[in-house]
Amino acid sequence: MKDNLSEQQFAIIPTVVSGHQETVIVDFLKTAREMLRQARKLEDIQDIWQKVNALEALSKKFRLSKEVQLDATELRIRIERRLGEILSKKFENGEEDVKRQNNTSNFSFTKNELSKFQKLASAPQKLFEAVVTDLRTESTIKRKIVLSITRILRDIQNENKKDRETLFSPIIKPSDNWNFSTVQYGKIDDKPEEDRGYIPGEIYANCFWYYVKPGDLVVAPMAGSGQVWRVYEARQEWMGKDIYDFNLKMFDLTPRGKYKHLITQHDLTKSFPVENSDYIVIDIPYYGMVAQQYSDKPEDLANMALEDWKIAIGAIAKNCAVAQRTGTFCTVISPNYRDIAKGQIFMITDSIRFLWESVGYLFYDKAYSSRRIQQNQTIQMARMNNQAKASRIMLTDITEILTFRRL
Ligand SMILES: C[S@@+](CC[C@H](N)C(=O)[O-])C[C@H]1O[C@@H](n2cnc3c(N)ncnc32)[C@H](O)[C@@H]1O
């Protein structure tokens, strides 16, 4: 290696610099950069580090321009990253070897410094460059911001965290408690004032996330006003950078709303509309709560008495089973029902489980989501609460998301 910055030359820096300090240090930094480019051995790089460290100190001592001071600091940090790379490689071959080399050189780094160098080296090149550029710009503008290895490592860590946050959108719940303090995908029905029976689109997002694989054929046979489509279209928002595609088909007895043209009219009690569905998600009409809400058709589950409802749901379970292969998933969304006025309790989700199990599905998983009925503390709500307490029957708030696996 051609060593332009020899020990002799280096020793005379302080005297030479008087008067032309900036030009001299800029030249030495240029030489050091070239030396670093060519250096391969740990000892050579340690040597360049020592010299650049001195240049950095001099640039501060002589109060050279901020630009030159930052050039020196940046170069020192780049050398530290190179050291980190070499040390990491050497560590892979045996820690003792590196320790020995470090002790036999003219100087040694502390354990903490070595660990910082290695952390610096583990950052992807692009991220490292971006963080250094940003930090340099900031430190030129703001006096308080310092270009340092500690600050770079912190910024790299923050950037990585941001990446993780984008991947794991808060819409996707890491637990079986699928509650959403702010609903991003609210009701899109024709009658916005009619809130009963709607599910936040976030429930669909979570179903897709947990049960849909890339390229799957997904069917929503009770798609209503197409909330499921809105969530599907917005999947970039909640899937983040790991977004993948799948095929979604929608059907309903009474298609409506702004996605009506994408929803095919179909009675699910008669048959399943497509073959070989990889995933089925059904937001059924909640028993006892939504009579006449979607239509006045007798085949509309919302309008059925309990016995007919059970027969219809049983037929739907069978139709799903015919349309699915072993190992595929089917999700049914429903709460239980408590009739406060009549003092009756209907364990609807137990019936659903029984019916799906009896046509060849295994109960696979369950999540819960609040219907947020207590959200509006109106006089009407207060009356309902008092009525519920007086009749010793709880109000139904929880929707269950029941998922079955085809045997
Ligand atoms: C709870 S809503 C689904 C709402 C839907 N999540 C949305 O985005 O609007 C239940 C749906 O089941 C439909 N439905 C009722 N009986 C049906 C049947 N026999 N076949 C197919 N769909 C039916 C209703 O028309 C209604 O749209």
The ligand as a Gaussian input file, in Angstrom:
#p B3LYP/6-31G(d) Opt

LIG

0 1
 C      -74.259000      -8.892000       8.665000
 S      -74.689000      -8.646000       7.010000
 C      -73.182000      -8.585000       6.184000
 C      -72.740000      -7.170000       6.061000
 C      -71.432000      -7.048000       5.361000
 N      -70.321000      -7.339000       6.242000
 C      -71.252000      -5.660000       4.739000
 O      -70.123000      -5.271000       4.503000
 O      -72.241000      -5.007000       4.495000
 C      -75.379000     -10.197000       6.542000
 C      -75.685000     -10.347000       5.081000
 O      -76.232000     -11.632000       4.846000
 C      -77.080000     -11.534000       3.718000
 N      -77.945000     -12.712000       3.671000
 C      -78.995000     -13.014000       4.438000
 N      -79.529000     -14.183000       4.067000
 C      -78.799000     -14.665000       3.042000
 C      -78.846000     -15.838000       2.237000
 N      -79.791000     -16.742000       2.396000
 N      -77.890000     -15.972000       1.276000
 C      -76.927000     -15.050000       1.088000
 N      -76.859000     -13.912000       1.815000
 C      -77.761000     -13.717000       2.790000
 C      -77.788000     -10.217000       3.933000
 O      -78.280000      -9.690000       2.741000
 C      -76.690000      -9.360000       4.550000
 O      -76.079000      -8.570000       3.586000

